[in-house]
Amino acid sequence: MGIAIGYPLYIIQIDAQNNCIVVGRRCDALKKEFLVSKPHFIIKPRKNKIVVKVKIRYNHKETPAEVFFLGSRLKVCLKTPQFAITPGQSAVFYDEDKVLGGGIIEKVLG
């Protein structure tokens, strides 16, 4: 990007509509909540909230989370903030070593 400010910068948000990016420190790229679209589960959960482990990209370590069902979307609340949750990536939900389902990360909330 050609920016020198004395510490590494990370892309925090992409605003394609306005052709802008928002940058910040690594700690600014740590987030705990996001929305998932196009959810699919092997066996549909019977509750409005489930506790699972979630992977937010291929090489990411599974992390504990609560998943809330919001109609055709899910809200995922991670136990600990994770680095660079990225819209367009897959979120995959696990119970121990069993895949429960997943969906596409739509929006990072906080």
PyRosetta script that sets phi, psi and omega in degrees:
from pyrosetta import init, pose_from_sequence

init()
pose = pose_from_sequence("MGIAIGYPLYIIQIDAQNNCIVVGRRCDALKKEFLVSKPHFIIKPRKNKIVVKVKIRYNHKETPAEVFFLGSRLKVCLKTPQFAITPGQSAVFYDEDKVLGGGIIEKVLG")
pose.set_psi(1, -15.3)
pose.set_omega(1, 179.5)
pose.set_phi(2, 75.3)
pose.set_psi(2, 26.9)
pose.set_omega(2, 179.8)
pose.set_phi(3, -110.5)
pose.set_psi(3, 126.9)
pose.set_omega(3, 176.7)
pose.set_phi(4, -120.2)
pose.set_psi(4, 111.9)
pose.set_omega(4, -179.9)
pose.set_phi(5, -129.1)
pose.set_psi(5, 7.0)
pose.set_omega(5, 175.3)
pose.set_phi(6, 97.4)
pose.set_psi(6, -4.7)
pose.set_omega(6, 176.3)
pose.set_phi(7, -152.6)
pose.set_psi(7, 158.8)
pose.set_omega(7, -178.7)
pose.set_phi(8, -64.7)
pose.set_psi(8, 144.6)
pose.set_omega(8, 175.0)
pose.set_phi(9, -111.8)
pose.set_psi(9, 147.6)
pose.set_omega(9, 178.9)
pose.set_phi(10, -127.9)
pose.set_psi(10, 146.7)
pose.set_omega(10, 176.2)
pose.set_phi(11, -74.7)
pose.set_psi(11, 122.8)
pose.set_omega(11, -177.9)
pose.set_phi(12, -97.6)
pose.set_psi(12, -35.4)
pose.set_omega(12, -177.2)
pose.set_phi(13, -154.6)
pose.set_psi(13, 145.6)
pose.set_omega(13, 174.2)
pose.set_phi(14, -115.4)
pose.set_psi(14, 123.9)
pose.set_omega(14, 177.5)
pose.set_phi(15, -110.8)
pose.set_psi(15, 84.6)
pose.set_omega(15, -176.0)
pose.set_phi(16, -64.5)
pose.set_psi(16, -33.9)
pose.set_omega(16, -178.1)
pose.set_phi(17, -61.5)
pose.set_psi(17, -38.2)
pose.set_omega(17, -179.7)
pose.set_phi(18, -103.1)
pose.set_psi(18, 7.5)
pose.set_omega(18, 178.7)
pose.set_phi(19, 56.0)
pose.set_psi(19, 47.1)
pose.set_omega(19, -177.5)
pose.set_phi(20, -131.8)
pose.set_psi(20, 153.0)
pose.set_omega(20, 168.6)
pose.set_phi(21, -123.9)
pose.set_psi(21, 151.2)
pose.set_omega(21, 175.7)
pose.set_phi(22, -111.6)
pose.set_psi(22, 129.6)
pose.set_omega(22, 179.9)
pose.set_phi(23, -116.8)
pose.set_psi(23, 159.9)
pose.set_omega(23, 178.6)
pose.set_phi(24, -167.2)
pose.set_psi(24, -173.4)
pose.set_omega(24, 178.0)
pose.set_phi(25, -75.3)
pose.set_psi(25, 168.5)
pose.set_omega(25, 179.7)
pose.set_phi(26, -56.0)
pose.set_psi(26, -41.9)
pose.set_omega(26, -178.5)
pose.set_phi(27, -61.7)
pose.set_psi(27, -26.7)
pose.set_omega(27, 178.0)
pose.set_phi(28, -72.8)
pose.set_psi(28, -18.4)
pose.set_omega(28, -179.4)
pose.set_phi(29, -91.5)
pose.set_psi(29, 1.2)
pose.set_omega(29, 176.4)
pose.set_phi(30, -88.9)
pose.set_psi(30, 123.8)
pose.set_omega(30, -178.0)
pose.set_phi(31, -134.6)
pose.set_psi(31, 159.1)
pose.set_omega(31, -177.0)
pose.set_phi(32, -117.8)
pose.set_psi(32, -16.6)
pose.set_omega(32, -174.4)
pose.set_phi(33, -133.9)
pose.set_psi(33, 144.6)
pose.set_omega(33, 176.0)
pose.set_phi(34, -157.0)
pose.set_psi(34, 161.5)
pose.set_omega(34, 176.7)
pose.set_phi(35, -100.6)
pose.set_psi(35, 146.0)
pose.set_omega(35, 178.1)
pose.set_phi(36, -121.4)
pose.set_psi(36, 129.9)
pose.set_omega(36, 175.6)
pose.set_phi(37, -105.8)
pose.set_psi(37, 167.0)
pose.set_omega(37, 180.0)
pose.set_phi(38, 51.6)
pose.set_psi(38, 47.7)
pose.set_omega(38, -179.3)
pose.set_phi(39, -68.7)
pose.set_psi(39, 146.8)
pose.set_omega(39, 176.8)
pose.set_phi(40, -142.4)
pose.set_psi(40, 129.4)
pose.set_omega(40, 177.9)
pose.set_phi(41, -122.5)
pose.set_psi(41, 143.5)
pose.set_omega(41, 178.7)
pose.set_phi(42, -65.0)
pose.set_psi(42, -45.6)
pose.set_omega(42, 172.6)
pose.set_phi(43, -125.0)
pose.set_psi(43, 121.7)
pose.set_omega(43, -176.2)
pose.set_phi(44, -64.3)
pose.set_psi(44, 124.3)
pose.set_omega(44, 177.1)
pose.set_phi(45, -61.3)
pose.set_psi(45, 148.4)
pose.set_omega(45, -176.9)
pose.set_phi(46, -95.1)
pose.set_psi(46, 0.5)
pose.set_omega(46, -177.9)
pose.set_phi(47, -116.0)
pose.set_psi(47, 163.5)
pose.set_omega(47, 177.2)
pose.set_phi(48, -83.5)
pose.set_psi(48, -10.8)
pose.set_omega(48, 177.7)
pose.set_phi(49, -141.8)
pose.set_psi(49, 134.4)
pose.set_omega(49, 175.1)
pose.set_phi(50, -129.6)
pose.set_psi(50, 153.0)
pose.set_omega(50, 175.9)
pose.set_phi(51, -107.2)
pose.set_psi(51, 124.2)
pose.set_omega(51, -173.7)
pose.set_phi(52, -141.4)
pose.set_psi(52, -179.0)
pose.set_omega(52, 164.3)
pose.set_phi(53, -108.9)
pose.set_psi(53, 143.6)
pose.set_omega(53, -176.7)
pose.set_phi(54, -129.6)
pose.set_psi(54, 143.2)
pose.set_omega(54, 172.8)
pose.set_phi(55, -113.6)
pose.set_psi(55, 129.7)
pose.set_omega(55, -176.5)
pose.set_phi(56, -103.9)
pose.set_psi(56, 0.2)
pose.set_omega(56, 171.2)
pose.set_phi(57, -168.5)
pose.set_psi(57, 168.3)
pose.set_omega(57, -172.2)
pose.set_phi(58, -52.7)
pose.set_psi(58, -51.7)
pose.set_omega(58, -176.2)
pose.set_phi(59, -91.3)
pose.set_psi(59, 10.8)
pose.set_omega(59, -178.0)
pose.set_phi(60, -82.5)
pose.set_psi(60, 140.6)
pose.set_omega(60, 175.8)
pose.set_phi(61, -75.6)
pose.set_psi(61, 140.6)
pose.set_omega(61, 177.6)
pose.set_phi(62, -60.4)
pose.set_psi(62, 142.7)
pose.set_omega(62, 179.5)
pose.set_phi(63, -134.9)
pose.set_psi(63, 143.9)
pose.set_omega(63, -179.8)
pose.set_phi(64, -64.1)
pose.set_psi(64, 144.4)
pose.set_omega(64, -178.7)
pose.set_phi(65, -156.3)
pose.set_psi(65, 158.6)
pose.set_omega(65, 168.4)
pose.set_phi(66, -107.0)
pose.set_psi(66, 136.8)
pose.set_omega(66, -179.9)
pose.set_phi(67, -118.5)
pose.set_psi(67, 125.8)
pose.set_omega(67, 179.3)
pose.set_phi(68, -109.6)
pose.set_psi(68, 134.9)
pose.set_omega(68, -178.8)
pose.set_phi(69, -90.2)
pose.set_psi(69, 121.4)
pose.set_omega(69, -178.3)
pose.set_phi(70, -122.4)
pose.set_psi(70, 67.9)
pose.set_omega(70, -177.6)
pose.set_phi(71, 69.1)
pose.set_psi(71, -115.9)
pose.set_omega(71, -177.6)
pose.set_phi(72, -90.9)
pose.set_psi(72, 6.7)
pose.set_omega(72, 178.8)
pose.set_phi(73, -130.1)
pose.set_psi(73, 168.5)
pose.set_omega(73, 177.1)
pose.set_phi(74, -124.2)
pose.set_psi(74, 147.5)
pose.set_omega(74, 169.7)
pose.set_phi(75, -110.5)
pose.set_psi(75, 125.0)
pose.set_omega(75, -178.6)
pose.set_phi(76, -108.7)
pose.set_psi(76, 125.8)
pose.set_omega(76, 178.3)
pose.set_phi(77, -116.6)
pose.set_psi(77, 109.3)
pose.set_omega(77, -178.4)
pose.set_phi(78, -79.3)
pose.set_psi(78, 148.4)
pose.set_omega(78, 178.3)
pose.set_phi(79, -68.0)
pose.set_psi(79, -38.9)
pose.set_omega(79, 178.0)
pose.set_phi(80, -128.3)
pose.set_psi(80, 145.6)
pose.set_omega(80, 179.7)
pose.set_phi(81, -59.3)
pose.set_psi(81, 145.7)
pose.set_omega(81, 179.7)
pose.set_phi(82, -122.1)
pose.set_psi(82, 152.2)
pose.set_omega(82, -176.3)
pose.set_phi(83, -82.2)
pose.set_psi(83, 131.6)
pose.set_omega(83, 168.9)
pose.set_phi(84, 56.6)
pose.set_psi(84, 53.5)
pose.set_omega(84, 170.3)
pose.set_phi(85, -66.2)
pose.set_psi(85, 125.7)
pose.set_omega(85, -167.9)
pose.set_phi(86, -122.7)
pose.set_psi(86, 121.3)
pose.set_omega(86, 174.0)
pose.set_phi(87, -56.1)
pose.set_psi(87, 140.2)
pose.set_omega(87, -178.3)
pose.set_phi(88, 98.9)
pose.set_psi(88, -21.5)
pose.set_omega(88, 176.8)
pose.set_phi(89, -79.2)
pose.set_psi(89, 162.2)
pose.set_omega(89, 176.0)
pose.set_phi(90, -85.9)
pose.set_psi(90, 146.1)
pose.set_omega(90, 168.7)
pose.set_phi(91, -114.5)
pose.set_psi(91, 125.2)
pose.set_omega(91, -177.8)
pose.set_phi(92, -118.4)
pose.set_psi(92, 132.2)
pose.set_omega(92, -175.5)
pose.set_phi(93, -104.3)
pose.set_psi(93, 137.2)
pose.set_omega(93, -175.6)
pose.set_phi(94, -128.5)
pose.set_psi(94, 149.8)
pose.set_omega(94, 165.7)
pose.set_phi(95, -120.2)
pose.set_psi(95, 103.5)
pose.set_omega(95, -171.1)
pose.set_phi(96, 58.3)
pose.set_psi(96, -117.0)
pose.set_omega(96, -179.0)
pose.set_phi(97, -103.3)
pose.set_psi(97, 10.5)
pose.set_omega(97, -178.1)
pose.set_phi(98, -100.1)
pose.set_psi(98, 127.0)
pose.set_omega(98, 176.0)
pose.set_phi(99, -74.2)
pose.set_psi(99, 126.3)
pose.set_omega(99, 177.9)
pose.set_phi(100, -94.7)
pose.set_psi(100, -34.6)
pose.set_omega(100, -177.0)
pose.set_phi(101, 163.9)
pose.set_psi(101, -163.9)
pose.set_omega(101, -179.5)
pose.set_phi(102, -179.5)
pose.set_psi(102, -170.4)
pose.set_omega(102, 179.3)
pose.set_phi(103, -176.7)
pose.set_psi(103, -171.4)
pose.set_omega(103, -177.3)
pose.set_phi(104, -104.2)
pose.set_psi(104, 129.9)
pose.set_omega(104, 176.4)
pose.set_phi(105, -65.3)
pose.set_psi(105, 119.5)
pose.set_omega(105, -176.1)
pose.set_phi(106, -96.7)
pose.set_psi(106, -44.3)
pose.set_omega(106, -173.8)
pose.set_phi(107, -155.3)
pose.set_psi(107, 137.0)
pose.set_omega(107, 176.2)
pose.set_phi(108, -89.5)
pose.set_psi(108, 131.2)
pose.set_omega(108, -174.7)
pose.set_phi(109, -101.0)
pose.set_psi(109, -41.9)
pose.set_omega(109, -177.4)
pose.set_phi(110, 171.4)
pose.dump_pdb("model.pdb")
